[in-house]
Amino acid sequence: MKLNKTERKSFFDYVKLFYGKNFTDKEINVGVDEYLEIVTKSYWCHGDTADRENVLIIMLSNRHTKIEKEIKKLKKELEKYPKIKEKTIKGILDAYKTF
């Protein structure tokens, strides 16, 4: 879906108004861009609540993927330290639950 600069900024601002406390501008921009790439003209609701919530789903998915990658990276690092591995992984998973 192609939006002109003003429309895109307006949609970004609308999404940021609702999710700006929990997501960075970068996360919102990526979510908006990814959504605009996949949404069809017939499905686009002119930047209303449905569009905003679809961007939220994308942002949550992106964040989840990023967290999963970090957890895998940490688990690999912890393999070097078997005695602290179990306790640390539990801490990581507990912290992950807060997102």
N, C-alpha and C positions, 0 to 999 in steps of 0.2 A: 504494500500500500504506500503510495507516494503522498507525502504531505508537503506543503510549502513550509518555509522557515517559520512563519508566524504560527501556523497550525501545529507544527511539531513542538515548538516552544510552549505553546498553550497546553498541549497534551502532557508534556514533560512536567510543567508547573502543577497541573492537576494531579498527576501521579505523586509528585513530590509533596504536595499538600497533605496527602493521606499517609505516605510511607517514608517521608523524609527523616523522621526521627529514628527509624530502624534501618534505613538503607542509605548508602552514600549516593552522591550525584552520579558517580561512575556506574554504580550498580543499576540505578534508575535509567541512565542513558542506554546502557547495554540492554536492559529489559525492554525498553521502548523500541530500540532499534530491532531487536530480535522479533518482537511482536509485529512491528510494521512490515518485516520481511515475510512473515507467514500469513498474516491476515489478508483475506480477500476483500475486494470492494463490497461484495454482497454481505459479508460477515461484519465488516467495520460498522460500528455504531456511533460514528462521529465523535469518538473520544469520551463516551459516557462511562457509567459505572462498570458495565460488562467489560469494556476494553481495559479499564484501569485494573480490574481484578484479574484479567488474563495476564497483564504485565506482572502483577504480584506473583502469580503462579510461576512465571518464567524466572523472576528474581529469586524466589525461594528455591527453585530447582537449581539455578546457577550457584547459589550459596551452598546448598546441600552437596553438590558435586565438588565444589572447592574444599569443603570441610572433609569430605570423604578422601580426597587426594591427600590432604594434610595428615589425616589419621593413618593412611597407608604409609606415608613417608615416615611418620614417627614410629610406627610399628617396626618398620625396617631398621631404623636407627636403634631401636630398643633391643633388637636381636643381639646386639653386641653386649648388652648388659642384662643377662637373664634374671638376676636376683631382683632387679627393680622393675622388670618388664610388667609383671602382673599388676602391681600397685599403680604404676603410671598409666597403663592402658585403662584401668578402671577410672582414674581421675579424668582422663581424656573423654571417655564415654560419658561420665557424669556431667562434664562441662558441655559436651555436645547436646545433651538433653535440654539445656537451657535455651537453645536457639529456637 
